[in-house]
Amino acid sequence: MFERYSEMARRVIHMSRYMAGRVGSPEIETEHLLLGLLREDKALARRFLGTPWAAEAVWRKIAQSKPVREKLSGPRELPLSRTSKHVLAFAAEEADLLSNKHVCTEHLLLGLLREEKCFAEEILHERGVRLASTREDLKRIPHNDSAKEKFVRERGSLPEEVVELRTRIRLIVSRLEDAIANHDFVKARAYSDEEGRERDKLFLLYRKHGLSDWIYD
């Protein structure tokens, strides 16, 4: 299904699956797609939402609006909701309109904006992101989701156990990205599950050390 997706767009889907599982959702909803998008493509988040850390505010909005269920245990194959499937279909159409052979992160953003009355569109509208202006902006200045751009928080030193686990997660993510690039989706799924387990541990460490705003770093 995702053969046409860019590496970054596939990474967004993997992260969306993780976010849905973290809040105990039985499906990947549009808000999870939005979280995955903002978490993985910080350059796109900064361009249209004004900050590379936009996922944090979106997470708080979702937490206030939807109750968190008990986290699903073990690796699970979470399906896309019907609305999320519409979003991905719209994203493919947007790629076609821009004569792009790949479905990239900017097309996912446009797909979310096209799915009227979904939760993700509501969140984006609250932050001033609109379909027509976003589409025109992307036509004028195309977004390159393959560009590597580092965003670093200005903070003091982190606890050693946090640094070690973040380093391990970066290694897993690198292996995941290689698997995606090689279209080895069996390995990609395994690395995605491993990353999810390590991120769960990191989440607990952030809470332990009062670093909850680092969750989407």
C-alpha positions, -999 to 999 in steps of 0.1 A, spaced: 0 0 0 28 24 8 52 16 -20 47 50 -35 55 68 -2 87 87 4 109 73 32 98 102 55 61 96 47 65 59 56 82 69 88 52 91 96 29 61 92 51 40 115 51 68 141 13 73 138 8 36 145 30 40 176 11 70 189 -23 53 184 -10 23 204 3 46 232 -31 61 238 -49 27 236 -67 35 203 -79 5 184 -73 24 151 -50 49 136 -71 81 136 -64 114 118 -50 130 150 -24 102 152 -14 108 116 -10 145 124 11 137 155 33 114 134 36 140 107 47 168 131 69 145 151 88 132 121 89 163 98 99 191 121 108 213 91 72 211 78 59 217 114 80 249 117 70 261 82 32 258 87 27 258 125 55 282 134 76 258 156 94 224 151 79 213 184 43 218 173 35 181 182 37 190 219 8 214 217 -12 190 195 -6 162 220 -20 184 248 -51 193 227 -58 156 220 -53 147 256 -78 173 267 -104 163 241 -102 125 241 -97 102 270 -66 80 270 -75 43 271 -54 16 287 -23 11 265 -25 -19 242 0 -45 253 24 -62 229 29 -56 192 -4 -52 174 -14 -45 138 -35 -13 142 -57 -6 111 -63 28 97 -97 43 105 -120 49 76 -114 87 79 -76 81 79 -79 60 47 -97 90 31 -68 112 42 -43 89 25 -64 88 -7 -65 126 -7 -27 127 -2 -22 106 -33 -44 129 -53 -25 159 -40 8 143 -52 -8 137 -86 -19 173 -88 16 185 -81 30 159 -106 50 142 -79 55 104 -83 60 101 -46 35 107 -18 55 129 6 48 145 40 34 177 24 8 157 6 -1 140 39 -6 175 54 -29 185 24 -48 152 28 -55 160 65 -67 195 55 -90 180 28 -108 156 52 -134 181 64 -146 179 100 -120 154 111 -101 161 144 -68 167 127 -83 193 104 -100 210 134 -66 212 152 -49 226 121 -76 252 115 -73 264 151 -37 271 143 -44 290 111 -35 263 87 -59 262 57 -60 240 26 -60 266 -1 -32 288 13 -11 257 22 -15 242 -13 -5 275 -30 25 279 -7 37 244 -15 32 251 -52 53 283 -49 80 267 -27 80 229 -28 89 211 4 117 185 4 110 159 30 143 141 23 163 171 35 181 165 68 177 194 92 186 192 129 165 209 155 182 212 189 166 224 221 185 249 242 186 230 275 210 219 302 225 184 303 203 154 303 206 125 328 230 98 316 203 71 315 182 94 292 211 101 269 219 64 266 184 55 257 180 83 232 212 71 216 198 36 214 166 48 199 185 68 172 203 37 162 170 17 159 155 46 139 185 45 116 180 8 110 143 13 105 150 40 79 174 17 61 148 -11 61 122 13 47 146 25 20 152 -11 10 115 -19 10 121 -46 36 89 -41 55 92 -72 76 124 -58 92 108 -23 93 79 -36 113 103 -54 137 124 -22 142 92 -1 146 80 -24 173 115 -23 190 115 15 188 80 16 203 92 -5 233 123 17 238 102 49 235 79 36 262 109 33 285 121 68 275 86 82 282 88 69 317 123 83 322 111 117 310 84 116 336 108 105 362 131 134 356 104 160 349 112 162 312 77 156 298 81 184 272 109 163 256 86 136 245 85 149 209 121 158 206 
